[in-house]
Amino acid sequence: MTDPQVPVAVVHNQPAQRFEVVVDGLLCRADYERDGDTLRFHHTEVPPALGGRGIAAALVRAALDHAQANGLHVVPACSYVRTYMQRHPETHALLPPGVSL
């Protein structure tokens, strides 16, 4: 079993349009659709067996770091991404003009 204190190595799988990590043989992911300079996150999934380890937060943090580093906007259509961004005001600058949380 993976130690919940050990950071996970999130991978940006561009062809699949998602950020992902495999933990204990199970795929965890944050899916998006890209439209120009905007990433629209529509789904975050961590299998129930892996819940409570901070994996979803690590996925979203990696995705938002990528967006910031590449000058992209983020639309949080996924409720988990929206909640994460609400809790982290430093991410609000990633929202496109006219989009609020």
C-alpha positions in Angstrom: 0.0 0.0 0.0 1.2 3.5 -0.8 2.1 5.7 2.2 -0.3 8.7 2.2 2.6 11.0 3.2 4.6 10.2 0.1 4.0 12.7 -2.8 2.6 11.2 -6.0 4.2 11.8 -9.4 1.4 13.3 -11.5 1.9 12.9 -15.3 0.3 15.2 -17.9 -1.2 12.8 -20.5 -1.8 15.4 -23.3 -3.2 12.9 -25.9 -5.8 11.7 -23.3 -6.4 15.3 -22.1 -5.9 14.5 -18.4 -3.5 14.6 -15.5 -3.0 11.2 -14.0 -1.2 9.0 -11.6 -1.3 5.3 -10.9 -1.4 4.4 -7.2 -1.5 0.8 -6.1 -2.2 -0.2 -9.7 -5.3 2.1 -9.9 -5.6 5.0 -12.2 -6.5 8.4 -10.7 -7.2 11.3 -13.0 -8.3 14.9 -13.6 -9.8 15.2 -17.1 -10.0 18.4 -19.2 -10.9 19.7 -22.6 -8.6 22.4 -24.1 -10.1 25.3 -26.1 -7.4 27.7 -27.1 -5.8 29.0 -24.0 -8.4 27.5 -21.7 -8.5 24.2 -19.9 -12.0 23.1 -18.9 -11.8 20.5 -16.1 -14.9 18.4 -16.2 -14.0 15.3 -14.1 -11.7 14.2 -11.3 -11.7 10.6 -10.2 -9.9 8.7 -7.5 -11.0 5.1 -6.8 -12.7 4.8 -3.4 -10.0 2.4 -2.2 -7.5 5.4 -2.4 -9.7 8.0 -0.8 -8.3 10.2 1.9 -4.7 10.3 0.7 -4.8 13.7 -0.9 -4.4 12.2 -4.4 -7.2 14.3 -5.9 -5.7 17.5 -4.5 -2.3 16.5 -5.9 -3.8 16.0 -9.3 -5.5 19.3 -9.3 -2.5 21.1 -7.9 -0.3 19.7 -10.7 -2.9 20.7 -13.3 -3.2 24.2 -12.0 0.5 24.6 -11.7 0.7 23.5 -15.4 -1.9 26.0 -16.4 -0.1 28.8 -14.6 3.3 27.9 -16.0 1.9 27.9 -19.5 -0.3 31.0 -19.3 -3.6 29.1 -19.5 -7.0 29.8 -18.0 -8.9 27.2 -16.1 -12.7 26.7 -16.1 -13.6 24.5 -13.1 -16.6 22.6 -14.5 -15.8 19.7 -12.1 -17.1 20.2 -8.6 -13.8 19.0 -7.0 -11.7 21.5 -9.0 -14.2 24.3 -8.2 -14.0 23.5 -4.5 -10.2 23.2 -4.6 -10.0 26.6 -6.3 -12.5 28.2 -3.8 -10.2 27.0 -1.0 -7.0 28.3 -2.7 -7.5 32.0 -3.5 -4.1 32.1 -5.2 -5.6 30.1 -8.0 -8.4 32.6 -8.8 -6.1 34.4 -11.3 -6.4 31.4 -13.5 -10.1 31.9 -14.2 -10.9 33.5 -17.5 -12.5 36.9 -17.5 -16.2 36.7 -16.6 -15.9 33.3 -14.9 -16.4 33.1 -11.2 -16.4 30.4 -8.6 
